C-alpha cells in the first residue's frame, strides 16, 4: 500500500515538473543545458514507468494519458513565445514515454511472478 502511494506521488510530481519545465522560458531554466535528447528522454521515460507503477490495473488509460502528455508538452510550443515546435523532439518524447511504459509493465510482471 505504501509503495503505491509513493508511486502516485512520484508520478504526479514528475508530470508537474515536466509541465513546469515546458512553460518556463528557455533562458530561465538553468545555465548548463543538457543535451536535448537526454532532456527529453529521461523525464518522459520516468513518467511512463512511474505511472505504470502507480496505476497497474489501468494500463490502457495510463498509456493514453502519458502519451498525450508527451505530445502536448511539445505542442505547447505553438502557443508559447520563445519556443519552437520540433517534430523530431515530439517523436522522441513519445517514444521515451512508450519505452518507460513498457519497462514499467515488464517490471510489474517480473515482480508479480517473483511473489
C-alpha positions in Angstrom: 0.0 0.0 0.0 2.8 2.5 0.9 4.6 1.7 -2.4 1.5 2.6 -4.5 1.2 5.9 -2.6 4.8 6.7 -3.2 4.4 5.8 -6.9 1.4 8.0 -7.1 3.2 10.9 -5.5 6.3 10.5 -7.7 4.3 10.1 -10.9 2.3 13.2 -10.4 5.4 15.1 -9.2 7.3 14.2 -12.4 4.3 15.2 -14.5 4.2 18.5 -12.7 7.9 19.1 -13.2 7.5 18.3 -16.9 4.7 20.9 -17.2 6.8 23.4 -15.3 9.9 23.0 -17.4 7.7 23.2 -20.5 6.2 26.5 -19.8 9.4 28.2 -18.3 11.3 30.2 -20.9 14.4 28.6 -22.2 16.9 31.1 -20.8 15.4 30.8 -17.3 15.7 27.1 -17.0 19.3 26.5 -15.9 22.7 27.7 -17.1 24.1 24.4 -18.1 21.6 23.0 -20.6 21.7 19.2 -21.0 21.6 17.7 -24.5 18.1 17.9 -25.9 17.9 14.1 -26.3 18.7 13.5 -22.6 16.5 16.3 -21.5 13.6 14.7 -23.4 14.2 11.0 -22.9 14.8 10.7 -19.1 11.8 12.6 -17.7 9.3 11.1 -20.2 10.7 7.6 -19.7 10.4 8.1 -16.0 6.9 9.4 -16.4 5.7 6.3 -18.2 7.5 4.0 -15.8 6.1 5.7 -12.7 2.5 5.9 -14.0 2.5 2.2 -14.8 3.8 1.5 -11.2 1.1 3.8 -9.7 -1.8 2.5 -11.8 -1.1 -1.1 -12.7 -4.7 -2.0 -13.2 -5.4 0.8 -15.7 -2.6 0.3 -18.2 -4.5 1.4 -21.3 -5.7 4.7 -19.8 -2.3 5.2 -18.2 -0.6 4.8 -21.6 -3.1 7.1 -23.2 -2.6 9.9 -20.6 1.2 9.6 -20.7 1.4 9.6 -24.5 -1.0 12.6 -24.7 1.1 14.4 -22.1 4.3 13.8 -24.0 2.8 15.1 -27.3 1.1 18.0 -25.5 4.4 19.1 -23.9 5.9 19.7 -27.3 2.7 21.0 -28.8 2.7 23.9 -26.3 5.5 25.4 -28.4 2.8 26.5 -30.8 1.2 28.9 -28.2 4.2 29.8 -26.0 6.6 32.5 -27.1 10.3 31.7 -27.5 9.5 28.1 -28.2 9.7 26.3 -31.5 7.9 23.1 -32.3 10.2 20.3 -33.4 8.5 17.1 -34.7 11.6 15.0 -34.1 11.6 16.1 -30.4 7.9 15.3 -30.1 8.5 11.8 -31.6 11.4 11.3 -29.2 9.3 12.3 -26.2 6.5 9.9 -27.2 9.0 7.0 -27.9 10.6 7.6 -24.5 7.2 7.6 -22.8 6.3 4.3 -24.6 9.7 2.8 -23.5 9.0 3.8 -19.9 5.5 2.3 -20.1 6.9 -1.0 -21.5 9.7 -1.1 -18.9 7.2 -0.4 -16.1 4.9 -3.2 -17.4 7.8 -5.6 -17.7 9.0 -4.7 -14.2 5.5 -5.2 -12.8 5.2 -8.6 -14.5 8.5 -9.7 -13.2 7.7 -8.7 -9.6 4.3 -10.4 -9.7 5.9 -13.6 -10.9 8.5 -13.3 -8.1 5.8 -13.3 -5.5 
